[in-house]
Amino acid sequence: MAALAHSVLATEQAADRRTEIRYPAQDPAELEILPGPTETVFGTVLDVSRSGLRVALSKRIDRGVQVQIKLYDNIIFGEVRYCRAVSGAFHVGIRIQDLVRPAASQNQHIADDPLSLYAVGKGLSIPEVIQLREHLGRCEACRARLAEKDALLNPSRRARPIRGFDSEPRA
């Protein structure tokens, strides 16, 4: 059994071609194929990066399909980039195209606690990570605060770039 798990992990790592850092997760999600209405597929978000997420589902979804994912009060629109059979389920990679979230949370600087949790790579929900990454992409002051937190909380990573962000925000 351990050999099978090791084999699946090795296969996933070999197929991993991403250039962005992932934030691990275990958040429940509801996925619908667009244009709807379709049957809702329930799954678990396994990780999120700046531009996408990986979801474990019980059903195969074809590459190129447009989907809507409900996470808490947020809705993510995206495109399926891959779907792989893994241990009796399917891991679906989705490129994020748009995020709709409650208006009250936009355009505020990031508080110290979520910034610290982000720096250590755990403790935030998927919508929080996505919102944080969007804000960091456009806010130099919060990127500087993150660099300080990262140096303090992760001293062994000092020479590396901060959790998927260059010194310049991406367009």
C-alpha positions in Angstrom: 0.0 0.0 0.0 2.8 2.4 0.9 4.5 1.7 -2.5 1.2 2.6 -4.3 1.0 5.9 -2.4 4.6 6.7 -3.1 4.1 5.9 -6.8 1.0 8.2 -7.0 3.0 11.0 -5.3 6.0 10.5 -7.6 3.7 10.6 -10.6 2.0 13.8 -9.5 5.4 15.5 -8.7 6.8 14.5 -12.2 3.6 15.9 -13.8 3.9 19.1 -11.7 4.9 21.9 -14.1 3.7 24.9 -12.2 5.9 27.9 -11.6 3.9 29.5 -8.8 4.0 28.5 -5.2 0.9 26.6 -3.9 -0.9 27.1 -0.7 -2.3 23.8 0.7 -6.0 23.6 1.6 -8.8 21.2 2.5 -11.8 23.5 1.8 -15.1 22.1 0.7 -16.3 23.4 -2.7 -19.3 23.1 -5.0 -18.5 23.0 -8.7 -20.9 23.5 -11.7 -20.1 23.1 -15.3 -21.0 26.2 -17.4 -23.1 27.2 -19.1 -25.5 25.8 -16.4 -27.7 24.7 -15.0 -26.0 21.4 -14.3 -25.7 18.9 -11.5 -23.5 20.3 -8.7 -20.3 18.3 -8.1 -19.0 18.4 -4.5 -15.3 18.3 -3.9 -12.4 19.5 -1.9 -9.9 22.2 -2.8 -6.5 20.7 -2.3 -4.3 23.8 -3.0 -4.3 27.2 -4.6 -1.8 29.3 -6.5 -1.8 32.8 -7.7 -3.6 31.8 -10.9 -5.3 28.5 -10.2 -6.4 25.8 -7.9 -6.5 22.0 -7.6 -9.8 20.3 -6.6 -10.4 16.6 -5.8 -13.7 15.4 -7.3 -15.5 12.1 -7.6 -16.2 12.8 -11.3 -14.0 13.4 -14.4 -14.3 16.8 -16.1 -12.9 17.3 -19.6 -10.1 19.8 -20.3 -11.2 23.2 -21.6 -14.6 23.1 -19.8 -15.7 26.3 -18.1 -16.7 25.9 -14.4 -18.0 27.9 -11.5 -16.8 27.0 -8.0 -18.6 28.2 -4.9 -16.4 28.6 -1.8 -18.1 30.1 1.2 -19.5 33.5 0.0 -17.2 33.6 -3.0 -17.6 32.4 -6.6 -14.6 31.5 -8.8 -14.9 31.2 -12.5 -12.3 29.2 -14.3 -11.2 26.7 -17.0 -10.3 23.1 -16.5 -6.6 22.6 -17.5 -6.3 18.9 -16.6 -8.1 16.1 -14.9 -6.1 13.1 -13.6 -7.3 9.9 -11.9 -5.7 9.7 -8.5 -6.5 7.0 -5.8 -10.2 6.5 -6.8 -10.9 10.2 -7.3 -10.0 12.9 -9.9 -7.6 15.8 -9.3 -8.8 18.7 -11.5 -6.6 21.7 -12.2 -8.5 24.9 -12.8 -7.1 28.2 -14.1 -8.8 31.1 -12.3 -10.4 33.5 -14.7 -12.5 35.6 -12.3 -13.4 35.9 -8.6 -16.6 37.4 -7.3 -16.5 38.1 -3.6 -18.4 40.3 -1.1 -17.7 44.0 -1.8 -16.9 44.8 1.9 -13.5 43.0 1.7 -12.0 44.8 -1.3 -9.3 47.6 -1.2 -8.3 47.2 2.4 -4.7 46.6 3.5 -4.0 43.2 4.9 -4.1 42.9 8.7 -1.1 41.5 10.6 -2.6 38.1 11.5 -3.6 37.0 8.0 -0.2 38.3 6.7 1.6 36.1 9.3 -0.5 33.1 8.4 0.2 33.6 4.7 3.9 33.8 5.4 4.0 30.5 7.2 1.7 28.8 4.6 -1.2 27.7 6.7 -4.4 28.8 8.5 -6.2 30.7 5.7 -9.2 29.7 3.6 -8.9 29.6 -0.2 -10.9 32.8 -0.7 -8.6 34.6 1.8 -5.5 33.3 0.0 -6.8 34.4 -3.4 -7.8 37.9 -2.0 -4.5 38.2 -0.3 -2.5 37.3 -3.4 -4.6 39.8 -5.5 -3.9 42.6 -3.0 -0.2 41.7 -2.8 0.1 41.9 -6.5 -1.0 45.6 -6.5 0.1 46.9 -3.0 3.8 47.6 -2.5 3.3 48.5 1.2 1.7 45.1 2.0 4.4 43.3 0.0 7.1 45.0 2.1 5.3 44.0 5.3 5.0 40.4 4.0 8.8 40.4 3.4 9.4 41.5 7.0 7.0 38.8 8.4 8.5 36.2 6.1 12.1 37.0 7.3 10.9 36.9 10.9 8.8 33.7 10.7 10.9 31.8 8.1 14.5 32.7 8.8 15.9 29.8 6.7 14.2 31.1 3.6 15.7 34.6 3.7 17.4 34.5 0.3 14.4 33.2 -1.6 11.6 35.2 -3.2 8.4 35.7 -1.1 5.7 33.1 -1.6 5.2 33.6 -5.3 5.7 37.3 -5.7 8.5 39.1 -7.6 9.7 42.6 -6.6 7.4 44.0 -9.4 3.6 43.3 -9.5 2.4 41.3 -12.5 -0.1 42.7 -14.8 
